[in-house]
Amino acid sequence: MIGCLCIHGFTGSPEELAPLAAYLQEKTDWQVVVPTLPGHGNGATLEGISHKDWVAYAEKELKKLLSACDEVYVIGFSMGGLIASILAAAYPVSKLVLLSAAAFYVNPQQLYKDIKEMISDSFKGNLQGNEMFQRYKRKIIHTPFSATIEFRKIVLLVRPLLKKIKIPTFIVQGEGDGIVPPKSAAFLYSRIGSDIKKIHMEPGAKHLICHCENKEQIFQAIYTFLQDEG
């Protein structure tokens, strides 16, 4: 049996990866697991949560899959991509998929455009219909500064480990991402130690790559990569 661990992003939830998880479950008989990291999810708080808690929880979920499955893939979104990379450097994972992985954080030019659009929608009385506002209002309002520091620790922790990743890796990045700049994907591609790695830049796609307009084609590319024997 094949297992697939999907790890969501900072202040996010499994919903960030839900469309991809559903796609894989429909196409395969794999055991697809999308856990909620400590301090995330409805009613939870990030206050007092350490980056070590996030990594340890993902590690626990990975160990469950490794004990139950013949082969395990790990998919990580945003900060989850960094956690996935940490696991791939330390455990016998077969393949790694990084989605909008946050080796760098905040793309100023694109974020400026997104904020201008959000302000425009506010003046038009359409703020509640603005996708960025709906997706990120919880981050803006409820994220303690201490949690942001813990996120930064994940970024620093993963960088020296990238060269230890020797498994096939697929990196997907939206060119219109205002949260993670496109240079993050290029950085990961250059640093990951695998001889088998590919990168896909999606024109116009923003940070939530699994919810973008062209998501079905992206999912197909991920599925093909995971199915490939190479």
Buried (B, 14 or more C-beta within 10 A) or exposed (E): EBBBBBBBBBBBBBBBBBBBBBBBEEEBEBBBBBBBBBBBBEEBEBEEBBBBBBBEBBBEBBEBBBEEBEBBBBBBBBBBBBBBBBBBBBBEBBBBBBBBBBBBBEBEEBBEEBEEBBEEBEEEEEBEEBBBBEBBEEBEEEBBEEBBEBBEBBBEBBBEBBEBBEBBBBBBBBBBBBBBBBEBBBBBBEBBBBEBBEBBBBEEBBBBBBBBEEBEEBBEBBBEBBEEEE
